[in-house]
Amino acid sequence: MPASVSVFSSPGSWIESAALDQCHQVAALDGMAHVAAMPDLHPGKGAPIGAAMASTVLYPFLVGSDIGCGIAVFPIALRRAVPERLAARFPDLDRALHPDRDADDPAWSVLTGDVPAGHLDGLGTVGRGNHFVELARVGAIEAPEHAERLGLVAGDLVLVVHSGSRGLGERILREHTAAHGAGPAPDPAAYLARHDDAVRWGSLNRRLLAARVAHALGAEPTEPVVDQCHNLVEVRDGHYLHRKGAAPGDGRDVLVAGTRGTPSHLVAAHAGPAANHSVAHGAGRKMSRADALRRGKAKHTVEELRRTPVGSVVVCGDRHLLFEEAPTAYKRIEQVIGDLVAHDLATPVTTTVPLVTYKTPDVAPARRRGRR
């Protein structure tokens, strides 16, 4: 019999039938025990995104290639926060750090010990897709006891970093797929050892990204108050708990990402076994990238997408990515958070309101003027 499937949404949620079909396909896999779908559920390549899947068999494809992808929140102290001025000071986060060439870069101060797996490619870079580094302001406090525990006060500035293991996780999945396709890991312990390296690498990368931006803005790096991975495998209660776009929700603090033009929501998660101890990780895509690009070009200009409805600035020199990642391409974050609350999976603590969102290096102003 297929495993049980639970969907933690409401009648007002945007849940595509293709994503539900993928959940039921996963539920039919050998050894699968339970599939918990979050309110940000949407279709992925071969497996749903926004789901936590418990099985007695370890399936690497259920985690995907970006092992260790997650979101971290770092306090930052700045005298003034003028978005336009600060946007111009963000460093080139497509340029990887190298221990030899960049030995004097102050961002290395956050590295303790060796780089996991010795993987240097892409170190200190943000990546593409929905990854970002964002300077944001803490909004109104909804749960004072949790905010106090985290040391957050309304009006504080934070860096929100969403990135993963870059090429390391991709290499791990590619090598497994070349030998075993979408089948299980023949040696779970060997896969988990490499997987754990990628998870550690992703966490280090988020710290390096935050440190690079902090130094560029004239601030000192800080330790994260939140750092949760949402693409990983956890061994729990005799099962392999696969999370793909689902954050650990068993007593953890989680930043559920909104869009470039809406706040993100920091929640105190308390999800139980029915939800596979997991919560949503973001708003979740509503449109495919192709649809977002086509519809976005018909509705918006590039300059409109560089300034968001909340008054923030988007740094992105990739025009296609601007349209693919437009706020309208995503579900309503308020609906996602409302569903988490309605199902008693999380307690809202506060919001982070974007000031500057970095996606890719911007085109130099002189070059833009030259084209005009």
Secondary structure, DSSP 8 states (H G I E B T S, - for coil): ---EEEE---TTS---HHHHHHHHHHHTSTTEEEEEEEEEEE--SSS-EEEEEEESS--GGGT-S-TT-EEEEEEE--S---HHHHHTT---TTS---TTTTTT-GGGGG--S--GGG--TTTT---STT-EEEEEEE---S-HHHHHHHT--TT-EEEEEEE--THHHHHHHHHHHHHHTTS--SSHHHHHHHHHHHHHHHHHHHHHHHHHHHHHTT------SEEEESEEEEEETTEEEEEESEEE-EEEEEEEB--TTS-EEEEEEE--GGGTTEEE-BS-BSS-HHHHHHHHHHH--HHHHHB-TTS-EEE---HHHHHHT-GGGB--HHHHHHHHHHTTSEEEEEEEEEEEEESS----HHHHHHH-
